[in-house]
Amino acid sequence: MSDNSPPVDHMTKIVFLEDDLLFAENICRELEALNYEVSHFTTGQSCLSHLVLHDYDVCLFDWNLPDMPGTEVMDRLRKIRRMPPVIFMTGNDAESDVAQVLMAGADDYVIKPPEIGVLHARIQALLRRVRKHEQSVRKEVLGHLTIDYQSKVISRHGKPVAMTGSETILAFDLFMHRGQIVT
């Protein structure tokens, strides 16, 4: 491997959506050598079905897939609020394609085939930005309420508020989008 950077210090979970099996096998092997846990999918639907039930730190999405474009996978995840940070990794290198994907919500864009050291650095940079943001909003105090985003607990006067799972999801969604119209 041409990358001399040290492996990541903890297991970062990556979902990799790519229909080219040989290319995917090589990328998975190189990322796993850097201590990433990689789950590979070849269709948008199989990836969506998995992401609805499982949490990941980063998504690597190809644009052109057999059943739907990677941009549609990203759009569907955003609609159900299950979208981890996304790096598009595709052969589409036109400036308009890059702009379209970034404007649609992707966090970064890498042209295939990537140099593994650059891909590793982009993943780490994205994780730093995400983790910095998460740390800044772990707990919030609003009057008598304390909202702990990390442990998913809302307390009133220091005592946890009893809620069902659906109520908790709705409450956190509303708190995170305070001041916005939410469908």
C-alpha positions in Angstrom: 0.0 0.0 0.0 1.3 3.4 -0.9 -0.2 5.2 2.1 2.2 5.9 5.0 -0.3 7.5 7.3 -1.0 5.8 10.7 -4.2 3.7 11.0 -7.2 5.3 12.7 -7.3 5.0 16.5 -10.7 3.5 16.7 -13.0 1.5 14.5 -14.9 3.9 12.2 -17.9 2.3 10.4 -18.2 3.1 6.7 -21.0 2.0 4.4 -19.7 1.7 0.8 -22.2 1.8 -2.1 -20.5 0.6 -5.2 -21.6 -1.7 -8.0 -18.1 -2.4 -9.5 -17.2 -5.5 -7.5 -13.5 -5.5 -8.3 -13.0 -1.8 -7.6 -15.1 -2.2 -4.3 -13.0 -5.2 -3.2 -9.8 -3.2 -3.6 -11.1 -0.2 -1.8 -12.6 -2.3 1.0 -9.3 -4.1 1.5 -7.3 -0.9 1.6 -9.8 0.8 4.0 -9.9 -2.2 6.3 -6.1 -2.2 6.4 -6.4 1.4 7.8 -8.7 0.0 10.6 -12.0 1.0 9.1 -15.0 -1.3 9.3 -16.5 -1.4 5.8 -20.0 -2.7 4.8 -20.3 -2.9 1.0 -23.5 -2.8 -1.0 -24.0 -3.0 -4.7 -27.6 -1.5 -5.0 -29.1 1.6 -3.6 -32.1 -0.3 -2.2 -30.0 -2.8 -0.3 -27.9 0.0 1.2 -31.1 2.0 2.2 -32.6 -1.0 3.8 -29.5 -1.5 5.9 -28.9 2.1 6.8 -32.5 2.4 8.1 -31.6 -0.1 10.8 -27.9 0.5 11.4 -25.7 3.5 12.3 -22.5 4.4 10.4 -20.0 7.2 10.7 -19.5 7.8 7.0 -21.1 6.9 3.6 -19.1 6.4 0.4 -21.5 6.5 -2.5 -21.1 5.9 -6.2 -23.3 7.9 -8.4 -24.3 5.4 -11.1 -25.9 2.3 -9.7 -28.0 -0.4 -11.3 -31.3 0.5 -9.5 -31.1 4.2 -8.6 -28.5 7.0 -8.6 -26.5 7.6 -5.4 -28.0 11.0 -5.2 -31.4 9.4 -4.8 -30.1 7.2 -2.0 -28.8 10.3 -0.3 -32.1 12.1 -0.8 -34.1 9.3 0.7 -31.8 9.1 3.8 -32.1 12.8 4.3 -35.9 12.6 4.2 -36.0 10.0 7.0 -33.2 11.8 8.9 -30.8 8.8 8.8 -28.0 10.3 6.7 -24.5 10.1 8.0 -21.9 12.3 6.3 -21.5 11.4 2.7 -18.5 11.4 0.4 -19.4 10.7 -3.3 -16.7 8.6 -5.0 -17.4 8.5 -8.7 -16.0 8.7 -12.2 -18.1 11.7 -13.0 -15.6 14.5 -13.0 -17.4 17.3 -14.8 -17.5 20.5 -12.7 -21.3 20.6 -13.0 -21.6 17.0 -11.6 -19.4 17.9 -8.6 -21.4 21.1 -7.9 -24.7 19.2 -8.3 -23.8 16.5 -5.8 -22.4 19.0 -3.2 -25.5 21.2 -3.5 -27.7 18.1 -3.0 -26.1 17.6 0.4 -22.9 15.5 -0.1 -20.1 16.5 2.2 -17.2 15.8 -0.2 -16.5 14.4 -3.7 -13.7 12.2 -4.8 -12.9 11.2 -8.4 -12.3 7.5 -9.1 -9.9 5.9 -8.7 -8.9 7.6 -5.5 -5.4 7.5 -4.0 -6.1 5.7 -0.7 -4.0 8.2 1.3 -6.1 11.1 0.0 -9.4 9.2 0.6 -8.2 8.4 4.2 -7.4 12.0 4.8 -10.8 13.2 3.5 -12.6 10.7 5.7 -10.6 11.8 8.7 -11.2 15.5 7.9 -14.9 14.9 7.6 -15.0 13.0 10.9 -13.2 15.8 12.7 -15.8 18.3 11.4 -18.7 16.1 12.4 -17.3 15.2 15.8 -16.6 18.8 16.6 -20.2 19.7 15.8 -21.5 16.8 17.8 -19.5 17.8 20.9 -20.8 21.3 20.7 -24.4 20.2 20.9 -24.2 17.2 23.3 -26.3 18.9 26.1 -28.5 21.9 26.0 -30.4 23.7 28.8 -33.7 25.4 27.9 -35.3 26.8 31.0 -36.2 23.8 33.3 -35.4 21.3 30.5 -32.0 19.7 29.9 -31.7 18.0 26.5 -28.9 15.4 26.4 -28.4 14.6 22.7 -25.8 12.0 23.3 -27.7 9.8 25.8 -31.1 10.8 24.2 -32.6 11.9 27.6 -34.7 14.9 28.3 -34.9 16.0 31.9 -37.2 18.4 33.6 -35.8 19.9 36.9 -33.1 17.2 36.8 -35.5 14.2 36.5 -35.9 12.3 33.2 -39.1 12.8 31.4 -40.9 9.5 30.6 -41.5 9.1 26.9 -42.1 6.3 24.4 -39.5 5.6 21.7 -41.6 7.5 19.1 -42.1 10.4 21.4 -38.4 10.6 22.1 -37.5 10.6 18.4 -40.1 13.3 17.7 -39.0 15.4 20.6 -35.3 15.3 19.7 -36.2 16.0 16.0 -38.2 19.0 17.0 -35.5 20.3 19.4 -32.8 19.9 16.8 -34.9 21.9 14.3 -36.2 24.5 16.7 -37.4 27.6 14.8 -37.9 25.7 11.6 -41.0 24.3 10.0 -40.8 20.5 10.2 -43.0 18.1 8.1 
